[in-house]
Every structure is written in C-alpha cells, then in structure tokens.
Amino acid sequence: MDPNSLSSSQRQALDQLQVITNGGDAEVAISVLDSVSWDVQRAADIIFDQNPSAPLSISRPSETTTTHVENFDIDDSEQGLLGNEPGARGFRRTNLYPSSPLLIVARPLRFILAILAFPFHILRTLFRLLRIPLPQLPLTLSGLTLYYRAPSAPRPELKTDPRSAAERWVRSLEEETGAICLSRVRSRSGDGASTGVGPSSSSLTSRPAKQGEAAADDCDGILPDFFVGSYEEFARTCAKETDARIGCVILVSEEHDDVPEFKSTLTDPTFVRLMQDNNFLVWGGDIRDRDAWSASQKLQATTYPFVAFVALQPRRSPSSRAGTTQATLTILSRHQGPSIPAASAPTSAKTLVSHLNDQLLPRVQPFLTRIRAQAVERENLKALESAQREHERAIRAEQDRAFAESQRKDKDRIEARIAEDRRVAEEARRREEAERIEREEAERLQKEKEQWETKRMIWRRWGRRTLLPREPRPTLAEPARGKTIRIGVRMPDGRRGVRFFGEGDSLTAVYAFVDTLFIPDGKEFSSDSDPAVPPEGAPSGEEGLVKAMYDAGRVGEDWWGFKLVLSYPRRDIIWETGKRIADVEGLKAGGQLVIEMVDVGAKAKAKGKAKDIGESKAGQQDEDDGYVTEESD
C-alpha cells in the first residue's frame, strides 16, 4: 500500500506506531496495521510480544501461489519483521517506556551478567564437545529465578525409528495424563458427542485398544490427535497445498520440572476443541529421542516445555515478482516455559487459546484457505486439460483408423519393393565382399611371401658362409671327410651346378649348396658380405637352422622350398638333420640331382581345405550319431 494513499486517521496511526517502535520500515508497519484493522495497541503488542508472531499480509486471490517446504529454522523475524542484520526490513525492538527507572537499572545488570556468563559459555561449549550433560543452573535477578539448561542430547539407548518413538511418546502421555486421543474415543464410542469436543477429520493416531487400557468412559480427559511419524513427514504434511494445515509442535524434556504440569494443559477441553475444529496437525516428542532432539535444534528451542505453531505463509522478499506469492513453511510463534499460573504462563491452556483466537488464526487461516482453494483450482485445471487431451487423442485415433487401410496397402507395396532392393543390394554386397576378401587375401599372401623371401635370403647367405663346407682339395688329405664325391645339380630353369663333397659331409651341406644357387648375382649379394652370425639370435651351426625351422613352423621341404630327386633311378632325397651323405642311398658314389620346387602356399591352402572338409564331415557325423570325432592334421 502506498503511504501517500493513506487517510488522515491511517497516517496518524502509522506515525504513532513508528514513534513507539523508534522508526522502522513504513511498508512493514502499514502491513501490520492493516492486518489488525489499524489498531495501534494491537500492532505494538504483536511486534513486542514475547513470542513474536507478526501478522503476514494476505495476497489478493488473483495472485499465483507457489509453495515449497524449507527447513524449520525460519521465523517471522527472519522474514524481516524483527531482523537485526544490517539492511534488514523491519522494526528495532525498543521499550514502550524508555524513561522507566527499571530500564536504567536493567541495562548495567544485563552487561554484568553477560560478563559473568562468558566463562560459562566457554565451559558449556567444552561440555557439548565432550557430550557431558549440564545441570540446571538457577540465575536470580530482582527476585525472579531463571533457569538455564543445556539442550539434552538424544538418548543413545533409544535408537528406534521416528514412527516408533512418536507412538511410544503418545502412549506414555496417555498413561501419565489418564487421557486418550480424540480419534480413539470416537472409535470406541461411535461418535464424539460424549467427549465434549467437536468432530474432526483427524485420525492419525487411531489404533485399537490394547488389553488393560482404560475404556473411553473411564478416561480422565481427551488429548488431541497426534501425528505418528517423523518430524520431516509432519512438516511435509503441513506444507501440502491441497490440504494446507496449521501444525503444532510440542516438545518436552523429562529433566525439566515444568513438564508434568504442562502435560495436563494438553487435556484442556477448550484447547483440544479449538485445535480439532481448525484441523490442526499435532506432533510431539521427548527431546531424549533423536527425532525430537533434531526438531528442537531446528526450532531453536531453549527451554521446555516448548510449543510452536507452523504453517505456510507468504515469504516477504524484495526479489518476488508482482502477482506472485511464494509460500514457505514458517514458524508462526514459539511458546516455552512453565504452564502455571494458568492465567499468564506462556504454555498454559488459557494463554495458548487466547493466542490462537486473537492473533494466529485470524491472520493465518485466510491465507491457508486461499492456498487450498488455489490448489484445488489447479487440480481441476489439470483434470480439465487432461480431459481435453484425451478428447484430442480420441480424434487423432479416429483419423488414424480412417487412413489405416490405405496405409496398410501402401506399406505392403513399399515393403515388397524394399525387400527386392534389399535382395539385390545384398547380392552385390556379397560379391563385393568376396572380391575384397580375395583381394586382401592375395595381398596378405604376397606380403607374407615377400617377408618370407627376405628372411630366407638372409638365412641362405648365412648358410653359404657357415653351413656350406669348402670343397675337398686333391693335394690335401682329409680323413675326417672321407672319400671325395661329385654331385651335379640341375635347376628348374635349366642351369647346372657341380660341387665336390666329402662322403662324411652332412646332407644339410648339399641342401645349403642348392639353396645358394637361388642367391642372385650382384655386388650386394657378394659372399664377402654374408652374415657370420645366425639371424634372429639363433644358435650357430646346423642346430640354429633346425631351431629356425621349428620356430617358423616350416620343416624340411617347407623351409627349403624345394626337394632333391635322384635322376636315375628316381628317388627322393629327403632332408634329415644330422644325416651324412654316405648314409643316403644313391649318393655314396655321387650322382646327378634334379631340383623340384615346392609351392608352400598352395600346399597350405590344400591343407586348410582338407581340414575344413574333415570338420564338415565330423559335424555331419555328430548330427547323425551324436558322437564327437577328432581328425588329426
């Protein structure tokens, strides 16, 4: 509301409130005065109430409400009504009677008490770190005894789930007060007429009576229905848009002397009826339980018994857009301390009922009603949109059915064409794949052949230098080599070669001689540059050659690439390691040898083809008789 649009009486009330509060934000002051019908005294009472619960302005029904749940460390003071931070919007807490002598005496005493309490704060922090409970400490000032007790830690021996802890506390409360919850009374008597309490929709603590429990007619009073569940579940239930409710949190500590008297407050008929008629959601617990202790920390409880009222309220934020009310779960008021005397104690039934009727309900219920109405309106709008979507979906389905037959025919024709194109493409792909594989196989074989020829050329030159002995000399007797024999060789291209060997020379020397005939002529293949060390680090002599054969997987004619055949009578001269020429039938007196080349690649292909045929036959046999066969190479 614009201050310039106020009437003269409203402007006068605003000036009086700002004088009492020693200044403050004019917009907040106007909001408070507007909520109490511009009553200056009631506005001042709300601002300087011992448990601040400043009224919150209710947005117009045309505004959009967005709801979310926050942690319960939020109070109206943190929304700007009683903020002490620099730049906070709101009023500064001042005395209504600044010239009172009591204020002049209280300020020095308060300063002295702060100095005396400083060591205790250090000791309290140390005790908290060590998890040592602090005793109840009395502080006496001007005849008024104040008690401070450190917040109790949760009982380590009660490590139950929050629901069990809440149910156990409600059962203990019923046993101590002799009263039972309202829902149980209705379940036993059939209605609530005999209880003196109006009807309510709450039945969260309804459970069947156990053997030994008092009947409804024998109970000493009625307790409100308690929410049996965790504190977080309670908070989420209060914050539901479709069923936004005022929540009442009750926390006690059996270590405080004021708790037994306070429990009788919960059975006050007026208090119970007021909460049931206004659909309050009540949750309670003993701070010795972990969940209740956690709630006390979030609610910033300092003494017990402790009562707090929470509900959804609009957040006052400068960044909020016009026409949008952001609702947050807010602490409306806190009440803590003794419940006697009944007329003025902060937690007495009379004080709580008066606070609810005069302050809390008038300013909270309209906003909650609007929240629920808007939630229902949104649900109805969603249902309408869903029905509209279903109608549009039905129309589209009808159109789809109308075109279904033509689509089916088109689909069959297209699928047939696609199948034919796919068959042609598959055949072309297979041909290309076969050609590619064949081409790659030829390239691979050619590459392997070139690599093999390079390797064999190195071994040929090493064999020419190492494995091929010199020819016997007629003038030099060599008994170890035996009688000299002459061996002639005819190459496949018609060339001829002749060399003299000793009959004691190895057959490997003859093969090495023939192998050297495949070394091309030229300076780079000169015998002077032949390697003296076996290639690939193999051992020296014939032993290194044999090892190279087995390492390459090519032994005998597969290694040499040729075989020696005696021309007449025709006989194959098969290479064997360590065999002498004298031991070869047909070469004891020399002879003429013919070289026949061996196609190692064709031989490997034939061998692989035979293996595939054998595996195919074995597979057929397995299918016929069920036996597994093996075929060796």
TORGU-439813 format. One record per residue (C-alpha): residue number from 0; x negated, y negated, z negated. Coordinates in nm, 3 decimals, padded with zeros to 5 digits. Each point is the difference from the previous one (the first is absolute). Layout:
BEGIN
NUM,X,Y,Z;
...
REM end
This chain:
BEGIN
0,00.000,00.000,00.000;
1,-00.137,-00.341,00.094;
2,-00.050,-00.226,-00.309;
3,00.123,-00.296,00.205;
4,00.340,00.165,00.049;
5,00.071,00.030,-00.375;
6,00.281,-00.192,-00.164;
7,-00.069,-00.249,-00.278;
8,00.095,00.247,-00.275;
9,-00.214,00.274,00.156;
10,-00.293,-00.239,00.036;
11,00.037,-00.099,-00.368;
12,00.000,00.370,-00.106;
13,-00.313,00.063,00.212;
14,-00.182,-00.296,-00.162;
15,00.094,00.122,-00.351;
16,-00.128,00.354,00.074;
17,-00.328,-00.131,00.143;
18,-00.051,-00.218,-00.311;
19,00.059,00.302,-00.227;
20,-00.234,00.225,00.200;
21,-00.266,-00.270,00.042;
22,00.034,-00.002,00.380;
23,00.004,00.298,00.234;
24,00.111,00.087,00.348;
25,00.321,-00.183,00.088;
26,00.122,00.280,00.230;
27,-00.034,00.260,-00.275;
28,00.173,-00.229,-00.251;
29,00.289,-00.056,00.243;
30,00.028,00.376,00.053;
31,00.019,00.065,-00.376;
32,00.256,-00.276,-00.057;
33,00.211,00.115,00.292;
34,00.016,00.355,-00.143;
35,00.139,-00.127,-00.336;
36,00.242,-00.257,00.145;
37,-00.237,-00.292,-00.073;
38,00.003,00.062,-00.377;
39,-00.329,-00.152,-00.126;
40,00.006,00.184,-00.335;
41,00.054,00.345,00.157;
42,-00.271,-00.068,00.260;
43,-00.246,-00.094,-00.278;
44,00.098,00.311,-00.200;
45,-00.070,00.218,00.303;
46,-00.341,-00.160,00.065;
47,-00.116,00.009,-00.364;
48,00.165,00.328,-00.093;
49,-00.224,00.234,-00.196;
50,00.053,00.261,00.275;
51,00.001,-00.211,00.316;
52,00.263,00.096,00.252;
53,00.044,-00.310,00.211;
54,00.294,00.009,00.237;
55,-00.065,00.081,00.359;
56,00.186,-00.182,00.274;
57,00.227,00.223,00.207;
58,-00.037,-00.038,00.374;
59,00.299,-00.057,00.219;
60,00.176,00.303,00.146;
61,-00.115,-00.093,00.349;
62,-00.363,00.065,-00.092;
63,-00.172,00.328,00.083;
64,-00.132,00.200,-00.297;
65,-00.312,00.216,00.020;
66,-00.063,00.230,-00.299;
67,-00.316,00.171,-00.111;
68,-00.125,00.146,-00.327;
69,-00.306,-00.135,-00.179;
70,-00.185,00.098,-00.315;
71,00.166,-00.110,-00.324;
72,-00.262,-00.252,-00.090;
73,00.217,-00.282,00.139;
74,00.199,-00.239,-00.211;
75,00.194,-00.314,00.073;
76,-00.300,-00.182,-00.141;
77,-00.209,00.142,00.282;
78,00.252,-00.128,00.252;
79,-00.077,-00.355,-00.098;
80,00.241,-00.081,-00.285;
81,-00.259,00.023,-00.276;
82,-00.325,00.019,00.202;
83,-00.311,-00.135,-00.171;
84,-00.238,00.048,00.293;
85,-00.125,-00.309,00.182;
86,00.240,-00.099,00.272;
87,00.286,00.222,-00.130;
88,00.352,-00.133,00.050;
89,00.195,-00.034,-00.320;
90,00.020,-00.157,-00.346;
91,-00.271,-00.022,-00.263;
92,00.105,00.140,-00.337;
93,00.046,-00.298,-00.235;
94,00.160,-00.060,-00.338;
95,00.346,-00.144,-00.008;
96,-00.104,-00.209,-00.302;
97,-00.354,-00.122,00.066;
98,-00.005,-00.223,-00.307;
99,00.077,00.284,-00.244;
100,-00.251,00.027,-00.293;
101,00.006,00.379,00.039;
102,-00.164,-00.038,00.341;
103,-00.278,-00.213,-00.149;
104,-00.073,00.273,-00.258;
105,00.049,00.297,00.232;
106,-00.252,-00.105,00.264;
107,-00.306,-00.003,-00.232;
108,00.114,00.325,-00.161;
109,00.042,00.157,00.341;
110,-00.355,-00.106,00.091;
111,-00.139,00.142,-00.325;
112,00.186,00.328,00.046;
113,-00.137,00.027,00.354;
114,-00.356,-00.035,-00.134;
115,00.063,00.257,-00.276;
116,00.162,00.243,00.244;
117,-00.291,-00.009,00.246;
118,-00.207,00.270,-00.183;
119,00.311,00.216,-00.027;
120,00.055,-00.022,00.378;
121,-00.357,00.123,00.054;
122,00.059,00.282,-00.250;
123,00.331,00.088,00.164;
124,-00.168,00.022,00.342;
125,-00.266,00.231,-00.142;
126,00.267,00.218,-00.165;
127,00.191,00.024,00.326;
128,-00.312,00.114,00.186;
129,-00.058,00.266,-00.269;
130,00.373,00.091,-00.001;
131,00.029,-00.065,-00.376;
132,00.350,-00.111,-00.114;
133,00.020,-00.331,-00.185;
134,00.203,-00.035,-00.323;
135,00.283,-00.249,-00.043;
136,-00.152,-00.333,-00.105;
137,00.214,-00.259,-00.185;
138,-00.064,-00.370,00.062;
139,00.176,-00.243,-00.238;
140,00.062,-00.357,00.106;
141,00.228,-00.238,-00.199;
142,00.183,00.286,-00.167;
143,00.071,00.179,00.328;
144,-00.162,00.342,00.032;
145,-00.097,00.100,00.353;
146,-00.116,00.345,00.097;
147,-00.234,00.089,00.278;
148,-00.051,00.356,00.107;
149,-00.217,00.115,00.293;
150,00.196,00.178,00.271;
151,00.011,00.368,-00.070;
152,-00.159,00.235,00.246;
153,00.205,00.293,00.128;
154,00.000,00.313,-00.207;
155,-00.252,00.245,00.145;
156,00.192,00.299,-00.125;
157,00.316,-00.088,00.199;
158,-00.117,00.045,00.358;
159,00.344,00.073,00.141;
160,00.159,-00.135,00.314;
161,00.183,-00.335,-00.028;
162,00.346,00.156,00.036;
163,-00.058,00.240,-00.290;
164,-00.143,-00.281,-00.213;
165,00.302,-00.222,00.068;
166,00.246,00.280,-00.074;
167,-00.184,00.088,-00.320;
168,00.012,-00.364,-00.115;
169,00.376,-00.029,00.070;
170,00.065,00.323,-00.192;
171,-00.212,-00.130,-00.291;
172,00.192,-00.330,00.005;
173,00.331,00.188,-00.017;
174,-00.122,00.205,-00.294;
175,-00.129,-00.302,-00.193;
176,00.306,-00.221,00.055;
177,00.263,00.276,-00.008;
178,00.142,-00.148,00.322;
179,00.027,00.149,00.344;
180,-00.015,-00.149,00.345;
181,00.319,-00.127,00.158;
182,00.001,00.244,00.293;
183,-00.015,00.298,-00.238;
184,00.293,-00.137,-00.194;
185,00.207,-00.025,00.318;
186,-00.101,00.351,00.109;
187,00.124,00.140,-00.333;
188,00.313,-00.203,-00.053;
189,00.106,-00.032,00.363;
190,00.019,-00.382,-00.004;
191,-00.152,-00.292,-00.180;
192,00.312,-00.121,-00.178;
193,-00.100,00.135,-00.341;
194,-00.346,-00.158,00.010;
195,00.107,-00.356,00.000;
196,-00.219,-00.066,00.303;
197,00.127,-00.080,00.346;
198,-00.052,00.234,00.294;
199,-00.331,00.006,00.182;
200,-00.138,00.174,00.305;
201,-00.327,00.093,-00.170;
202,-00.055,00.366,-00.075;
203,-00.376,00.032,00.025;
204,-00.044,00.158,-00.341;
205,00.298,00.228,00.024;
206,-00.093,00.350,-00.112;
207,00.194,00.284,-00.167;
208,00.013,00.016,-00.377;
209,-00.240,00.241,-00.165;
210,00.087,00.230,-00.283;
211,-00.023,-00.189,-00.330;
212,00.057,-00.347,00.149;
213,00.272,-00.217,-00.142;
214,00.330,-00.021,00.180;
215,00.123,-00.328,00.142;
216,00.242,-00.053,-00.290;
217,-00.276,00.054,-00.260;
218,-00.255,-00.246,00.142;
219,-00.087,-00.325,-00.182;
220,-00.010,-00.219,00.307;
221,-00.044,-00.033,00.372;
222,-00.326,-00.060,00.182;
223,-00.024,-00.142,00.352;
224,-00.080,00.241,00.283;
225,-00.376,00.028,00.041;
226,-00.177,00.059,00.328;
227,-00.186,00.330,-00.032;
228,-00.305,-00.029,00.221;
229,-00.327,-00.186,00.038;
230,-00.038,-00.372,-00.039;
231,-00.083,-00.038,00.372;
232,00.317,00.188,00.098;
233,00.197,-00.230,-00.230;
234,-00.152,-00.306,00.168;
235,00.073,00.131,00.349;
236,00.361,00.074,-00.100;
237,00.049,-00.356,-00.127;
238,-00.140,-00.138,00.323;
239,00.227,00.192,00.235;
240,00.176,-00.250,00.222;
241,00.318,00.202,00.035;
242,00.033,00.038,-00.380;
243,-00.201,-00.287,-00.147;
244,00.035,00.012,-00.379;
245,-00.133,-00.173,-00.308;
246,-00.251,00.220,-00.179;
247,-00.054,00.011,-00.374;
248,-00.336,00.131,-00.125;
249,-00.020,00.104,-00.365;
250,-00.341,00.078,-00.148;
251,-00.064,00.103,-00.360;
252,-00.296,00.108,-00.207;
253,00.053,00.217,-00.305;
254,-00.299,-00.174,-00.159;
255,00.202,-00.322,-00.040;
256,00.230,-00.043,-00.299;
257,00.265,-00.188,00.199;
258,00.079,00.291,00.231;
259,00.244,00.200,-00.222;
260,00.225,-00.306,-00.054;
261,-00.018,-00.083,00.370;
262,00.126,00.345,00.106;
263,00.331,-00.072,-00.171;
264,00.031,-00.305,00.228;
265,00.027,00.232,00.298;
266,00.322,00.147,-00.141;
267,00.175,-00.336,-00.032;
268,00.338,00.040,00.182;
269,-00.004,-00.352,00.142;
270,-00.353,00.039,00.134;
271,00.075,00.345,00.149;
272,00.330,-00.117,00.154;
273,-00.166,-00.305,00.154;
274,-00.272,00.208,00.162;
275,00.242,00.263,00.129;
276,00.249,-00.254,00.136;
277,-00.276,-00.175,00.193;
278,-00.154,00.325,00.126;
279,-00.338,-00.046,-00.171;
280,-00.270,00.260,00.062;
281,-00.169,00.080,-00.332;
282,-00.339,00.163,-00.044;
283,-00.191,00.047,-00.322;
284,-00.291,00.176,-00.160;
285,-00.258,00.015,-00.275;
286,-00.335,-00.152,00.093;
287,-00.169,00.310,-00.136;
288,00.114,00.161,00.326;
289,-00.219,-00.079,00.297;
290,00.273,-00.133,00.229;
291,00.145,-00.230,-00.267;
292,-00.346,-00.124,-00.091;
293,-00.066,-00.080,00.367;
294,00.331,-00.189,00.015;
295,-00.098,-00.202,-00.309;
296,-00.321,-00.106,00.173;
297,00.185,-00.108,00.314;
298,00.265,-00.187,-00.200;
299,-00.267,-00.160,-00.224;
300,00.165,00.109,-00.323;
301,-00.182,-00.127,-00.313;
302,00.218,00.131,-00.282;
303,00.282,00.248,-00.051;
304,00.286,00.060,00.032;
305,-00.004,-00.152,00.345;
306,00.292,-00.064,00.235;
307,-00.035,-00.136,00.351;
308,00.260,-00.064,00.270;
309,-00.102,00.029,00.366;
310,00.184,-00.049,00.327;
311,-00.046,-00.113,00.358;
312,-00.042,-00.376,00.023;
313,-00.104,-00.236,00.279;
314,-00.369,-00.078,00.006;
315,-00.077,-00.369,-00.001;
316,-00.281,-00.041,00.249;
317,-00.099,-00.310,00.196;
318,-00.074,00.222,00.300;
319,00.353,00.145,00.015;
320,00.177,-00.088,00.321;
321,00.324,-00.188,-00.002;
322,00.306,00.226,-00.011;
323,-00.197,00.297,-00.137;
324,00.010,00.111,-00.363;
325,-00.271,00.245,-00.094;
326,00.124,00.204,-00.294;
327,-00.240,00.160,-00.244;
328,00.050,00.202,-00.315;
329,-00.049,-00.254,-00.279;
330,-00.015,00.001,-00.378;
331,00.298,-00.211,-00.101;
332,-00.075,-00.018,-00.373;
333,-00.200,00.168,-00.275;
334,00.120,00.058,-00.358;
335,-00.239,00.145,-00.257;
336,-00.019,00.010,-00.374;
337,00.235,00.092,-00.286;
338,00.374,00.050,00.034;
339,00.090,-00.145,-00.339;
340,00.147,-00.239,-00.098;
341,00.274,00.084,00.248;
342,00.092,-00.362,00.065;
343,-00.340,-00.126,00.116;
344,-00.242,00.294,00.046;
345,-00.133,00.022,00.356;
346,00.105,00.363,00.051;
347,00.325,00.006,-00.195;
348,00.318,00.102,00.179;
349,00.156,-00.342,-00.048;
350,-00.301,-00.181,00.144;
351,-00.020,00.231,00.301;
352,00.376,-00.020,00.069;
353,-00.008,-00.378,-00.025;
354,-00.298,-00.020,00.232;
355,00.165,00.227,00.256;
356,00.336,-00.179,-00.003;
357,-00.127,-00.358,-00.012;
358,-00.313,00.007,00.213;
359,-00.094,00.318,00.182;
360,00.325,00.129,00.151;
361,00.128,-00.338,00.131;
362,-00.319,-00.065,00.196;
363,-00.087,00.355,00.111;
364,00.328,00.172,00.088;
365,00.093,-00.235,00.291;
366,-00.333,00.065,00.170;
367,00.024,00.376,-00.052;
368,00.358,-00.002,00.133;
369,-00.120,-00.184,00.309;
370,-00.292,00.245,00.038;
371,00.236,00.299,-00.014;
372,00.245,-00.163,00.241;
373,-00.274,-00.079,00.248;
374,-00.134,00.355,-00.029;
375,00.345,00.142,00.068;
376,00.038,-00.241,00.291;
377,-00.333,00.115,00.142;
378,00.102,00.363,-00.040;
379,00.330,-00.071,00.175;
380,-00.185,-00.183,00.276;
381,-00.236,00.295,00.041;
382,00.298,00.237,00.015;
383,00.165,-00.221,00.263;
384,-00.320,-00.014,00.205;
385,-00.036,00.376,-00.032;
386,00.358,00.053,00.121;
387,-00.063,-00.235,00.291;
388,-00.315,00.192,00.091;
389,00.192,00.326,-00.014;
390,00.264,-00.144,00.232;
391,-00.265,-00.116,00.245;
392,-00.166,00.339,-00.023;
393,00.330,00.172,00.082;
394,00.045,-00.223,00.307;
395,-00.351,00.083,00.119;
396,00.066,00.369,-00.055;
397,00.313,-00.021,00.212;
398,-00.193,-00.170,00.276;
399,-00.269,00.267,-00.022;
400,00.262,00.273,00.039;
401,00.140,-00.179,00.306;
402,-00.337,00.016,00.173;
403,-00.099,00.341,-00.135;
404,00.111,00.203,00.305;
405,-00.176,-00.220,00.255;
406,-00.310,-00.006,-00.215;
407,00.001,00.377,-00.021;
408,00.014,00.037,00.378;
409,-00.272,-00.258,00.050;
410,-00.206,00.172,-00.263;
411,00.030,00.341,00.170;
412,-00.099,-00.144,00.336;
413,-00.292,-00.192,-00.147;
414,-00.118,00.300,-00.200;
415,00.000,00.221,00.311;
416,-00.203,-00.258,00.189;
417,-00.236,-00.042,-00.290;
418,-00.045,00.377,-00.030;
419,-00.090,00.027,00.369;
420,-00.243,-00.291,-00.021;
421,-00.146,00.150,-00.314;
422,-00.051,00.337,00.173;
423,-00.177,-00.160,00.296;
424,-00.210,-00.215,-00.226;
425,-00.088,00.300,-00.217;
426,-00.115,00.199,00.301;
427,-00.212,-00.290,00.119;
428,-00.139,-00.043,-00.347;
429,-00.090,00.368,-00.023;
430,-00.178,-00.012,00.333;
431,-00.192,-00.308,-00.101;
432,-00.079,00.155,-00.337;
433,-00.126,00.320,00.165;
434,-00.213,-00.199,00.242;
435,-00.133,-00.213,-00.281;
436,-00.085,00.304,-00.212;
437,-00.167,00.168,00.293;
438,-00.194,-00.313,00.080;
439,-00.105,-00.049,-00.361;
440,-00.097,00.367,-00.025;
441,-00.212,-00.029,00.313;
442,-00.164,-00.315,-00.133;
443,-00.060,00.168,-00.335;
444,-00.152,00.307,00.162;
445,-00.216,-00.214,00.225;
446,-00.117,-00.200,-00.298;
447,-00.071,00.313,-00.199;
448,-00.183,00.147,00.299;
449,-00.216,-00.308,00.035;
450,-00.075,00.002,-00.371;
451,-00.079,00.372,00.015;
452,-00.227,-00.045,00.301;
453,-00.185,-00.278,-00.177;
454,-00.045,00.217,-00.306;
455,-00.107,00.303,00.208;
456,-00.253,-00.207,00.192;
457,-00.168,-00.095,-00.328;
458,-00.011,00.363,-00.107;
459,-00.130,00.108,00.349;
460,-00.290,-00.239,-00.022;
461,-00.076,00.105,-00.356;
462,00.016,00.368,00.113;
463,-00.237,-00.074,00.289;
464,-00.254,-00.131,-00.245;
465,00.059,00.237,-00.291;
466,00.171,00.323,00.110;
467,-00.167,00.052,00.339;
468,-00.348,00.154,-00.052;
469,-00.281,-00.070,00.239;
470,-00.062,00.251,00.279;
471,-00.254,00.274,-00.074;
472,-00.354,-00.056,00.142;
473,-00.163,00.289,00.185;
474,-00.342,-00.094,-00.141;
475,00.124,-00.020,-00.359;
476,00.101,00.319,-00.175;
477,00.310,-00.040,-00.219;
478,00.078,00.336,-00.159;
479,00.287,-00.147,-00.204;
480,00.196,-00.091,00.312;
481,-00.059,00.335,00.167;
482,-00.011,00.073,00.373;
483,00.071,-00.291,00.234;
484,00.317,00.030,00.202;
485,00.142,-00.209,00.284;
486,00.360,-00.124,-00.006;
487,00.160,-00.174,00.293;
488,00.319,-00.210,-00.026;
489,00.248,-00.101,00.271;
490,00.211,-00.308,-00.082;
491,00.364,-00.038,00.114;
492,-00.105,-00.276,00.240;
493,-00.258,00.228,00.167;
494,-00.309,-00.125,-00.179;
495,-00.245,00.257,-00.126;
496,-00.231,00.009,-00.297;
497,-00.277,00.237,-00.104;
498,-00.176,00.024,-00.335;
499,-00.227,00.246,-00.179;
500,00.086,00.117,-00.352;
501,-00.152,00.245,-00.241;
502,00.210,00.303,-00.069;
503,-00.019,-00.093,-00.368;
504,00.162,-00.339,00.065;
505,00.361,-00.049,-00.118;
506,00.302,00.012,00.225;
507,00.075,-00.353,-00.125;
508,-00.314,-00.118,00.184;
509,00.141,00.135,00.331;
510,00.332,-00.181,-00.062;
511,-00.190,-00.316,-00.101;
512,-00.197,00.020,00.328;
513,00.319,00.028,00.203;
514,00.152,-00.283,-00.209;
515,-00.291,-00.229,00.091;
516,00.078,00.045,00.368;
517,00.315,-00.215,-00.063;
518,-00.214,-00.295,-00.112;
519,00.000,-00.260,00.278;
520,-00.323,-00.123,00.151;
521,-00.113,-00.345,-00.089;
522,-00.226,-00.198,-00.223;
523,00.256,-00.038,-00.276;
524,00.034,00.381,-00.018;
525,-00.377,00.063,00.001;
526,-00.119,00.280,-00.225;
527,-00.237,-00.242,-00.170;
528,00.299,-00.179,-00.160;
529,00.173,00.316,-00.117;
530,00.094,-00.013,-00.375;
531,-00.226,00.199,-00.231;
532,00.253,00.000,-00.288;
533,00.323,00.199,00.024;
534,00.304,-00.222,00.063;
535,00.254,-00.069,-00.278;
536,-00.252,00.098,-00.269;
537,00.022,00.372,00.084;
538,-00.275,00.243,-00.110;
539,-00.290,00.058,00.238;
540,-00.032,00.291,00.239;
541,00.264,00.245,00.109;
542,00.165,-00.025,-00.343;
543,00.091,-00.363,00.067;
544,00.148,00.095,00.339;
545,00.218,00.269,-00.156;
546,00.120,-00.239,-00.269;
547,00.092,-00.261,00.263;
548,00.199,00.265,00.192;
549,00.207,00.096,-00.303;
550,00.048,-00.361,-00.107;
551,00.136,-00.084,00.346;
552,00.214,00.315,00.009;
553,-00.162,00.110,00.327;
554,-00.216,00.312,-00.017;
555,-00.177,00.178,00.286;
556,00.117,-00.080,00.349;
557,00.243,-00.260,-00.140;
558,-00.305,-00.194,-00.120;
559,-00.224,00.059,00.301;
560,00.277,-00.055,00.258;
561,-00.127,00.285,00.214;
562,-00.081,00.368,-00.017;
563,-00.291,00.202,00.147;
564,00.073,00.296,00.226;
565,-00.261,00.251,00.126;
566,00.033,00.007,00.379;
567,-00.063,00.370,00.057;
568,00.134,00.204,-00.153;
569,00.253,-00.259,-00.114;
570,-00.004,-00.032,-00.374;
571,00.087,-00.288,-00.237;
572,-00.289,-00.123,-00.214;
573,00.188,-00.108,-00.317;
574,-00.180,-00.241,-00.232;
575,-00.073,00.121,-00.350;
576,-00.202,-00.179,-00.263;
577,-00.333,00.156,-00.087;
578,00.005,00.244,00.294;
579,-00.324,00.054,00.199;
580,-00.029,00.028,00.381;
581,-00.148,00.347,-00.034;
582,00.322,00.110,-00.176;
583,00.222,-00.112,00.291;
584,00.083,00.287,00.235;
585,-00.109,-00.094,00.356;
586,-00.246,-00.278,-00.099;
587,-00.286,00.209,-00.139;
588,-00.185,-00.026,00.331;
589,00.145,-00.335,00.102;
590,00.272,-00.057,00.252;
591,00.218,-00.237,00.196;
592,00.280,-00.178,-00.194;
593,00.309,-00.172,00.137;
594,00.156,-00.290,-00.191;
595,00.380,-00.005,-00.023;
596,00.160,-00.315,-00.145;
597,00.263,00.028,-00.275;
598,00.293,-00.248,-00.003;
599,00.032,-00.057,-00.376;
600,00.301,-00.235,00.038;
601,00.199,00.249,00.209;
602,-00.094,00.274,-00.241;
603,00.129,-00.206,-00.297;
604,00.326,-00.076,00.186;
605,00.051,00.367,00.081;
606,-00.071,00.090,-00.359;
607,00.254,-00.257,-00.130;
608,00.261,00.115,00.251;
609,-00.047,00.361,-00.105;
610,00.037,-00.104,-00.361;
611,00.326,-00.185,00.074;
612,00.135,00.306,00.186;
613,-00.094,00.220,-00.293;
614,00.172,-00.229,-00.247;
615,00.312,-00.007,00.220;
616,00.007,00.381,00.015;
617,-00.054,00.018,-00.373;
618,00.291,-00.241,-00.054;
619,00.227,00.211,00.218;
620,-00.103,00.308,-00.191;
621,00.073,-00.177,-00.327;
622,00.346,-00.087,00.124;
623,00.059,00.360,00.112;
624,-00.121,00.205,-00.298;
625,-00.068,-00.259,-00.271;
626,-00.369,00.094,-00.038;
627,-00.280,-00.254,00.009;
628,-00.287,00.092,00.238;
629,-00.350,-00.141,00.028;
630,-00.204,-00.022,00.319;
631,-00.372,-00.053,-00.020;
632,-00.196,-00.204,00.250;
REM end
